[in-house]
Amino acid sequence: MRMLAFGIEWGELVLIFCALVFFGLWLWALVDCLAKEPSEGNTKVVWCLVIIFVPCLVGVLLYFTIRRPQREREAQAAKPNPDLRNRNG
């Protein structure tokens, strides 16, 4: 294979790039969980543990496909409906 700068080959460069992408997704999921999960109950703790300890990107994918949409639906349901509030009915 052809060497790039600093003795790095293309295959190594691809692995480094993938590792950085995976780390970025993992960090994004962890920060999102810590910042936006409600503090009541154990939900925040459980999802942080899942993100940290489930291997590879499985924990991150579980969080983004299961919990995050569920949390957004819960937040949407908790918002007051402005149409119902303005009726004098």
C-alpha positions in Angstrom: 0.0 0.0 0.0 1.1 3.6 -0.5 2.3 5.5 2.5 0.9 8.9 3.3 2.4 11.4 5.6 4.0 10.3 8.9 4.1 6.6 7.7 0.4 6.2 7.8 -1.2 3.9 5.2 -4.6 4.3 3.7 -6.1 1.4 5.7 -4.8 3.0 8.9 -6.3 6.3 7.9 -9.7 4.8 7.3 -9.6 3.1 10.7 -8.6 6.3 12.4 -11.5 8.1 10.7 -14.0 5.4 11.7 -12.8 5.5 15.3 -13.2 9.3 15.4 -16.7 9.1 14.0 -17.7 6.3 16.4 -16.2 8.3 19.3 -18.1 11.4 18.2 -21.4 9.6 18.1 -20.7 8.0 21.5 -19.9 11.4 23.0 -22.9 13.1 21.4 -25.2 10.4 22.8 -23.7 10.7 26.3 -23.9 14.5 26.4 -27.5 14.4 25.0 -28.5 11.9 27.7 -26.8 13.9 30.5 -28.2 17.2 29.4 -31.7 16.4 28.3 -32.9 13.3 30.2 -35.2 14.2 33.1 -33.6 13.8 36.5 -36.5 12.2 38.2 -36.4 8.4 38.5 -33.5 6.3 37.3 -33.9 6.8 33.5 -30.9 9.1 33.1 -28.6 6.8 35.1 -29.8 3.6 33.2 -29.4 5.2 29.8 -25.9 6.6 30.6 -24.8 3.1 31.8 -26.2 1.6 28.6 -24.3 4.1 26.4 -21.1 3.7 28.4 -21.0 -0.1 28.9 -22.8 -1.7 26.0 -20.1 -2.6 23.4 -19.3 -0.8 20.2 -22.2 1.4 19.0 -25.0 -0.8 20.2 -25.7 1.4 23.3 -25.6 4.6 21.2 -27.9 3.1 18.6 -30.3 1.9 21.2 -30.4 5.4 22.8 -30.9 7.2 19.5 -33.5 4.8 18.2 -35.5 4.0 21.3 -35.1 6.5 24.1 -34.5 9.8 22.3 -37.7 9.6 20.1 -39.7 8.5 23.2 -38.4 11.4 25.2 -39.3 13.8 22.4 -42.8 12.4 22.2 -43.2 12.8 26.0 -42.0 16.4 25.8 -44.4 17.1 22.9 -47.3 15.6 24.9 -46.4 17.7 28.0 -46.6 21.0 26.0 -49.9 22.8 26.4 -51.8 23.1 23.2 -52.2 26.8 22.3 -55.5 26.1 20.4 -57.2 24.6 23.4 -55.9 27.4 25.8 -57.3 30.2 23.7 -60.8 28.9 23.4 -63.4 30.7 25.5 -65.6 27.8 25.4 
